[in-house]
C-alpha cells in the first residue's frame, strides 16, 4: 500500500493555479485538509434514531478523520492526490456484540495482508506499506475513566486507528472533547410563512447570508448524506444510527482494500476541487458588490466556492469550540439562510435574538438519480419566511428585481 493515492489524473495545468491560489496560499483556514467527527450515542433524547429503550442501552460509536490533499505537477498536467490519511474509530457495545466486530477487525487484517509488528497486553500494531493500524480493547475505556463516564458493566470498547502519519495529541483528543460537550438537541419546527420568491428582501437590505450544502449540491458537490454513507454513520434507509454489526463495514473495507476505499473517501474533496461556482455564487458576489449583501458569508461548506468567486468566508464548521463567534453588523436588516438544514452553529438563533427577520431559500429536498428526496428544514419558526426554490433560481430572480446584473 503506497501513498500518495491519485484521485484525479491528467488535469490541465490551469488547475495548478487554482490549487496555489485557493488552497495552498489560503490563510483563513487549512483548505488542503478534510476533517470530520461523528459521535453517536444512545440517549432517551435521540431514541428514535439510536434505538434507546432502557438505561442498559449505552452503545457508542466515534469516528474522526483527517485527510491531507495536494497536487503533483507534471510538465503537461497535474494530478490531485491524497498524500496523508488519519482515521480513528471507537466502538462501545455489550461484550457479546463487540466480540463480533473485534473478530471482523482481526480477520480483515489477515485478509488485507497486513503484518503484525507488535502485540501488547490490550492492543496490537500492524503495518501495510505506508499505512499502520493500531487497535486496543478495553473493559472500561480510558476516556470514560478520565471523564467519569460509566457504561453498563457488561460493556466493553475497542479503538482502531488507521493512518499514514500521527496527527498529534491535539487532534487525537478532539473527538473526546467533542463528545464531552453532549449531544445536539434538534430544533423544533413551527409555521414559517411561505413566499413565492425573495422579493421581500428588497425592503430588508442589507442582509447577512448563511449557506449550507444546498449551493454546493447545485455545483455538483455530493450532499452530506454521502459522507454518512461512506463512513457508515447512519442507515440512510431507516434514519437509524449505526452501532457496529453487519451494516458497519467501514473498518473492514479499509483494512481489506485500503487503496480503493481511501480513494472513495476522497470523493468529496475531489468533487469540490473540480467544481465550478454556479450562478448562485456569482449572484451573491454581485449582491455584495452592489451593497445589498453583507460579508463575510457564513458557511458550513468546506468546498471554498464562495472564496473562489471573491467572497470572504466565515467558516462555521469547527470543533475547537461548541459555538463559534458570529458577528452581525449594526446595519444588517435580515438574515438569508440558503440550503442550510439545521442551525447547528446557532447562527439563526442569534439573528432572532437581535430581532432580525430570517428568510430561508431551500427546496427542502434534493434529486438522487432523478428522484426528489424530501429533506425538510429542521427549525424554521413562526414569523420566519420560507421560499421553496433552488439557490440559483431564487438568487438570480432577486438580482433581477434589484436591478443587479449577474
C-alpha positions as CSV (number, residue, x, y, z in Angstrom):
1,X,0.0,0.0,0.0
2,X,1.8,3.1,-1.2
3,X,1.0,6.8,-0.8
4,X,0.1,9.2,-2.3
5,X,-3.1,8.0,-3.9
6,X,-4.0,9.7,-7.1
7,X,-7.6,10.9,-7.0
8,X,-7.7,12.6,-10.4
9,X,-5.1,12.2,-13.2
10,X,-4.2,14.4,-16.1
11,X,-5.8,17.7,-15.1
12,X,-4.9,20.7,-17.3
13,X,-2.1,22.9,-15.9
14,X,-4.5,25.6,-15.0
15,X,-5.6,23.5,-12.0
16,X,-2.1,24.2,-10.6
17,X,-3.0,27.8,-10.4
18,X,-6.3,27.0,-8.8
19,X,-4.6,24.9,-6.1
20,X,-2.0,27.6,-5.4
21,X,-4.4,30.5,-5.2
22,X,-7.4,29.0,-3.4
23,X,-5.9,26.1,-1.4
24,X,-2.1,26.3,-0.7
25,X,-2.0,30.1,-0.1
26,X,-5.3,30.4,1.7
27,X,-4.6,32.0,5.1
28,X,-8.1,31.9,6.8
29,X,-8.0,28.1,7.3
30,X,-6.3,25.0,6.0
31,X,-8.1,24.2,2.8
32,X,-5.8,21.3,1.9
33,X,-7.4,19.1,4.6
34,X,-10.8,17.4,5.0
35,X,-11.8,16.6,8.6
36,X,-14.9,15.2,10.2
37,X,-16.1,13.9,13.6
38,X,-19.2,11.9,14.3
39,X,-20.2,10.7,17.8
40,X,-23.2,8.5,18.0
41,X,-24.6,7.6,21.4
42,X,-27.8,6.1,22.7
43,X,-29.8,8.5,24.8
44,X,-33.5,9.0,25.6
45,X,-33.4,12.3,23.7
46,X,-32.4,10.5,20.4
47,X,-34.3,7.3,20.9
48,X,-36.0,7.4,17.5
49,X,-32.6,7.4,15.8
50,X,-30.5,5.4,18.3
51,X,-32.9,2.7,19.3
52,X,-32.6,3.6,23.0
53,X,-35.2,1.8,25.2
54,X,-33.7,1.4,28.6
55,X,-30.6,2.7,30.6
56,X,-28.8,-0.5,29.6
57,X,-28.7,0.9,26.0
58,X,-25.5,2.8,26.0
59,X,-23.9,1.9,22.7
60,X,-21.4,4.4,21.3
61,X,-19.6,4.9,18.0
62,X,-17.0,7.6,17.4
63,X,-15.3,8.3,14.1
64,X,-12.7,11.1,13.5
65,X,-10.9,11.5,10.2
66,X,-8.3,14.0,8.9
67,X,-7.0,13.6,5.4
68,X,-4.5,15.8,3.6
69,X,-4.5,16.6,-0.1
70,X,-2.1,18.1,-2.6
71,X,-1.4,18.3,-6.3
72,X,1.5,16.6,-8.2
73,X,2.8,18.7,-11.0
74,X,4.0,17.3,-14.4
75,X,5.3,19.2,-17.4
76,X,2.0,18.9,-19.2
77,X,-0.6,18.2,-16.5
78,X,-1.3,17.9,-12.8
79,X,-2.7,15.2,-10.6
80,X,-4.9,15.6,-7.5
81,X,-3.5,13.4,-4.7
82,X,-4.4,12.2,-1.2
83,X,-1.0,12.1,0.5
84,X,-1.8,11.6,4.2
85,X,-4.7,9.9,5.9
86,X,-5.8,9.5,9.5
87,X,-8.9,7.7,10.7
88,X,-9.8,6.9,14.3
89,X,-12.7,4.6,15.2
90,X,-14.0,3.7,18.6
91,X,-16.9,1.3,19.4
92,X,-18.5,0.6,22.7
93,X,-21.1,-2.2,22.9
94,X,-22.3,-5.1,25.1
95,X,-19.4,-7.6,25.2
96,X,-21.4,-10.2,23.2
97,X,-21.9,-7.8,20.4
98,X,-18.4,-6.3,20.5
99,X,-16.8,-9.7,20.1
100,X,-18.3,-10.0,16.6
101,X,-16.9,-6.6,15.5
102,X,-13.5,-7.3,17.0
103,X,-13.3,-10.6,15.2
104,X,-14.0,-8.8,11.9
105,X,-11.1,-6.4,12.6
106,X,-8.7,-9.3,13.2
107,X,-9.8,-11.3,10.2
108,X,-9.7,-8.2,7.9
109,X,-6.1,-7.5,8.9
110,X,-5.3,-11.0,7.8
111,X,-7.3,-10.8,4.6
112,X,-5.8,-7.5,3.7
113,X,-2.2,-8.8,4.0
114,X,-1.2,-6.7,7.0
115,X,1.9,-7.6,9.1
116,X,1.7,-7.7,12.8
117,X,4.6,-5.6,14.2
118,X,3.9,-5.5,17.9
119,X,1.5,-7.1,20.4
120,X,0.8,-5.6,23.8
121,X,-1.5,-6.5,26.7
122,X,-4.5,-4.8,25.3
123,X,-3.6,-4.0,21.7
124,X,-1.6,-4.6,18.6
125,X,0.2,-2.7,15.8
126,X,0.1,-3.8,12.2
127,X,1.6,-2.3,9.0
128,X,0.8,-2.5,5.3
129,X,3.3,-0.5,3.2
130,X,2.9,3.2,4.1
131,X,-0.1,2.5,6.4
132,X,-0.2,1.4,10.0
133,X,-3.1,0.2,12.0
134,X,-3.3,0.0,15.8
135,X,-6.1,-1.3,17.8
136,X,-6.8,-1.7,21.5
137,X,-9.5,-3.3,23.6
138,X,-10.8,-2.1,27.0
139,X,-13.2,-3.3,29.6
140,X,-13.5,0.3,30.6
141,X,-12.3,2.9,28.1
142,X,-9.5,5.2,29.4
143,X,-11.5,8.3,28.2
144,X,-14.5,7.1,30.3
145,X,-12.3,6.8,33.3
146,X,-10.8,10.2,32.6
147,X,-14.1,11.9,32.3
148,X,-16.0,9.9,34.9
149,X,-18.4,8.4,32.5
150,X,-19.8,5.0,33.3
151,X,-21.1,2.5,30.8
152,X,-23.0,-0.6,31.9
153,X,-21.0,-3.3,33.5
154,X,-21.4,-5.7,30.6
155,X,-20.0,-3.2,28.0
156,X,-16.5,-3.1,26.5
157,X,-14.8,-1.0,23.9
158,X,-12.2,-1.1,21.2
159,X,-10.3,1.6,19.3
160,X,-8.9,1.3,15.8
161,X,-6.5,3.9,14.2
162,X,-5.5,3.7,10.5
163,X,-3.0,6.3,9.5
164,X,0.0,7.3,7.4
165,X,1.2,9.7,10.0
166,X,0.4,10.7,13.6
167,X,-1.6,13.8,13.9
168,X,-0.5,14.6,17.5
169,X,-2.3,14.9,20.8
170,X,-4.4,17.9,19.9
171,X,-6.2,16.0,17.1
172,X,-6.3,12.7,18.9
173,X,-8.1,14.3,21.8
174,X,-10.5,16.2,19.6
175,X,-13.3,13.6,19.3
176,X,-13.4,13.0,23.1
177,X,-13.5,16.8,23.8
178,X,-16.5,17.0,21.3
179,X,-18.2,14.0,23.0
180,X,-17.9,15.7,26.4
181,X,-19.9,18.6,25.2
182,X,-23.0,16.4,24.9
183,X,-25.4,15.7,22.1
184,X,-27.1,18.3,19.9
185,X,-30.8,18.7,20.6
186,X,-32.8,19.1,17.4
187,X,-34.7,22.4,16.9
188,X,-38.5,22.3,16.8
189,X,-40.1,23.4,13.6
190,X,-43.0,25.9,13.8
191,X,-45.0,27.5,11.0
192,X,-42.9,29.8,8.7
193,X,-44.7,31.9,6.2
194,X,-44.3,30.6,2.7
195,X,-43.4,33.1,0.0
196,X,-43.0,32.5,-3.8
197,X,-39.7,34.4,-4.1
198,X,-37.3,36.7,-2.3
199,X,-38.9,40.0,-3.2
200,X,-39.5,40.8,0.5
201,X,-35.7,41.2,0.7
202,X,-35.9,44.4,-1.3
203,X,-37.2,46.1,2.0
204,X,-34.7,44.1,4.2
205,X,-31.3,45.1,2.8
206,X,-28.5,44.9,3.6
207,X,-28.7,41.3,4.7
208,X,-26.3,38.7,6.1
209,X,-26.1,35.3,4.5
210,X,-25.6,31.8,5.9
211,X,-25.1,29.0,3.4
212,X,-25.3,25.2,3.7
213,X,-24.8,22.4,1.3
214,X,-27.7,23.4,-1.0
215,X,-25.5,25.8,-3.1
216,X,-22.8,23.1,-3.2
217,X,-25.1,20.4,-4.4
218,X,-26.1,22.6,-7.3
219,X,-22.4,22.9,-8.2
220,X,-22.1,19.1,-8.3
221,X,-20.6,18.5,-4.8
222,X,-22.2,15.5,-3.2
223,X,-24.5,16.2,-0.2
224,X,-23.7,15.5,3.4
225,X,-25.6,12.2,3.3
226,X,-22.8,10.8,1.1
227,X,-20.4,11.2,4.0
228,X,-22.8,9.5,6.3
229,X,-23.0,6.6,3.8
230,X,-19.2,6.3,3.2
231,X,-18.4,6.4,6.9
232,X,-21.5,4.3,7.8
233,X,-22.7,6.9,10.3
234,X,-26.5,6.5,9.7
235,X,-28.6,4.0,7.8
236,X,-29.9,6.2,5.0
237,X,-33.0,4.0,4.5
238,X,-34.1,3.9,8.1
239,X,-32.5,7.0,9.6
240,X,-31.2,4.9,12.5
241,X,-27.6,5.3,13.9
242,X,-25.1,2.5,13.1
243,X,-23.5,0.8,16.1
244,X,-21.3,-2.0,14.7
245,X,-22.8,-5.2,13.3
246,X,-23.0,-6.3,9.7
247,X,-24.0,-2.8,8.3
248,X,-20.9,-1.2,9.9
249,X,-18.3,-2.3,7.4
250,X,-16.1,0.8,7.5
251,X,-13.0,-0.7,9.2
252,X,-13.4,-4.0,7.3
253,X,-13.4,-2.1,3.9
254,X,-10.4,0.0,4.8
255,X,-8.3,-3.0,6.0
256,X,-9.1,-5.3,3.2
257,X,-8.9,-2.9,0.3
258,X,-7.3,0.4,1.5
259,X,-6.3,1.9,-1.9
260,X,-9.9,1.5,-3.2
261,X,-11.6,2.7,-0.1
262,X,-9.4,5.7,0.6
263,X,-9.9,6.7,-3.0
264,X,-13.7,6.6,-2.3
265,X,-13.3,8.6,0.8
266,X,-11.5,11.3,-1.2
267,X,-14.6,11.6,-3.4
268,X,-16.0,14.8,-1.8
269,X,-12.7,16.7,-1.8
270,X,-12.1,15.7,-5.5
271,X,-15.6,16.9,-6.4
272,X,-15.1,20.2,-4.6
273,X,-11.8,20.8,-6.2
274,X,-13.2,20.1,-9.7
275,X,-16.5,22.0,-9.1
276,X,-17.1,25.5,-10.6
277,X,-19.0,28.2,-8.9
278,X,-22.6,28.4,-10.1
279,X,-24.8,31.4,-10.9
280,X,-25.9,31.4,-7.2
281,X,-22.3,32.1,-6.1
282,X,-21.9,34.8,-8.7
283,X,-25.3,36.3,-7.7
284,X,-24.2,36.6,-4.1
285,X,-20.9,38.2,-5.2
286,X,-23.0,40.7,-7.3
287,X,-25.3,41.4,-4.4
288,X,-22.3,42.1,-2.2
289,X,-20.7,44.4,-4.7
290,X,-24.0,46.3,-5.1
291,X,-24.2,46.8,-1.3
292,X,-27.3,44.6,-0.7
293,X,-25.4,41.7,1.0
294,X,-23.0,42.0,3.9
295,X,-19.8,40.0,4.0
296,X,-18.4,37.6,5.1
297,X,-20.6,34.8,4.1
298,X,-21.3,32.4,7.0
299,X,-20.7,29.0,5.6
300,X,-20.8,25.3,6.7
301,X,-19.2,24.2,3.4
302,X,-15.6,23.2,3.0
303,X,-15.6,23.4,-0.8
304,X,-14.4,27.0,-0.8
305,X,-16.6,28.0,-3.8
306,X,-17.6,31.3,-2.2
307,X,-13.9,32.0,-1.7
308,X,-13.3,31.3,-5.3
309,X,-15.7,34.0,-6.5
310,X,-14.1,36.6,-4.3
311,X,-16.3,36.4,-1.2
312,X,-14.8,36.3,2.2
313,X,-16.0,33.3,4.2
314,X,-16.7,32.9,7.9
315,X,-16.2,29.2,8.3
316,X,-18.5,27.7,10.9
317,X,-17.7,24.0,10.7
318,X,-15.2,23.6,13.5
319,X,-14.7,21.5,16.6
320,X,-12.5,23.6,18.9
321,X,-15.5,25.5,20.3
322,X,-19.1,24.3,20.5
323,X,-20.5,27.6,19.2
324,X,-18.2,29.8,17.0
325,X,-18.4,33.5,17.3
326,X,-20.8,35.2,14.8
327,X,-20.9,38.9,14.3
328,X,-23.9,40.7,12.9
329,X,-23.1,44.2,11.6
330,X,-25.2,47.0,13.0
331,X,-26.6,47.9,9.6
332,X,-28.0,44.4,9.0
333,X,-31.7,44.2,8.5
334,X,-32.2,40.4,7.9
335,X,-30.6,37.0,7.6
336,X,-30.9,34.9,4.4
337,X,-30.3,31.2,5.0
338,X,-29.6,29.2,1.8
339,X,-29.7,25.4,1.8
340,X,-28.8,25.0,5.5
341,X,-30.8,22.2,7.0
342,X,-30.2,22.8,10.8
343,X,-28.9,25.6,12.9
344,X,-26.1,23.6,14.3
345,X,-23.9,26.6,14.9
346,X,-26.7,28.7,16.3
347,X,-26.5,31.4,13.7
348,X,-30.3,31.7,13.2
349,X,-30.8,31.7,17.0
350,X,-28.5,34.7,17.3
351,X,-30.2,36.5,14.5
352,X,-33.5,36.1,16.2
353,X,-32.1,37.4,19.4
354,X,-31.1,40.5,17.6
355,X,-34.6,40.9,16.1
356,X,-33.5,40.2,12.5
357,X,-36.1,38.6,10.2
358,X,-35.0,35.2,8.8
359,X,-35.7,34.2,5.2
360,X,-35.0,30.6,4.1
361,X,-34.2,29.8,0.5
362,X,-34.5,26.0,0.3
363,X,-36.4,23.5,-1.9
364,X,-36.5,21.2,1.2
365,X,-35.1,18.3,-0.8
366,X,-32.6,17.2,-3.4
367,X,-32.5,15.0,-6.5
368,X,-31.0,11.5,-6.5
369,X,-30.9,9.8,-9.9
370,X,-33.9,11.9,-11.0
371,X,-35.9,11.2,-7.8
372,X,-36.7,14.0,-5.4
373,X,-35.8,13.1,-1.8
374,X,-37.5,15.3,0.8
375,X,-35.2,16.9,3.3
376,X,-37.3,19.3,5.4
377,X,-35.7,22.2,7.3
378,X,-35.4,21.5,11.0
379,X,-36.0,24.7,12.8
380,X,-37.9,27.5,10.9
381,X,-40.1,29.4,13.4
382,X,-43.4,31.2,13.2
383,X,-42.5,34.6,11.8
384,X,-39.8,33.3,9.6
385,X,-40.2,33.2,5.8
386,X,-39.6,30.2,3.5
387,X,-39.1,30.3,-0.2
388,X,-39.1,26.7,-1.6
389,X,-36.9,27.1,-4.6
390,X,-33.2,26.4,-5.6
391,X,-30.4,28.8,-4.8
392,X,-29.7,29.6,-8.5
393,X,-33.4,30.3,-9.3
394,X,-34.1,32.3,-6.2
395,X,-30.9,34.4,-6.2
396,X,-30.9,35.2,-9.9
397,X,-34.5,36.4,-9.7
398,X,-33.7,38.5,-6.7
399,X,-30.8,40.1,-8.6
400,X,-33.2,40.9,-11.5
401,X,-35.7,42.5,-9.1
402,X,-33.0,44.6,-7.5
403,X,-31.5,45.6,-10.9
404,X,-28.2,43.8,-10.2
405,X,-26.5,42.2,-13.2
406,X,-25.2,38.7,-12.7
